């Protein structure tokens, strides 16, 4: 839980909506994430909508992880089991380390909300070139669960006993 004994450190977070059908006008998931990260005190570095294409997803994320001004990336969509769902396949080859606990805890939390349907989620997270990447399902409910119950606390330097922000300076050490 966040405490007030430390100063908040705002991060630059990029948001990617993976969808063949969403537009800026009808996208609720990306908007949910942007609103929440800004309300928490972070900056939205960029928000894009990318079609369900492994190479387009990977290209944009590769550009973001090469940008030292971006600290974290959150994707929404493309984590299901249909033929077009390829976000994990796009992201996994880019990861230096996978945070397997993220997907496990996300599905545990989701079970309380959507029951056994959570087994269809292939939510993942990890570290790539010193950047955190979180890939969550495309529903706004899943985005709320992921941000409110997992990501927000771990991207808050005030969270104790530990958080992802405090280890950021060591992510690129050899």
Beta strands, then each sheet from edge to edge (+ up, - down):
strand 1: 12-18
strand 2: 43-50
strand 3: 72-76
strand 4: 97-98
strand 5: 124-128
strand 6: 131-136
sheet 1: 2+ 1+ 3+ 6+ 5- 4+
end
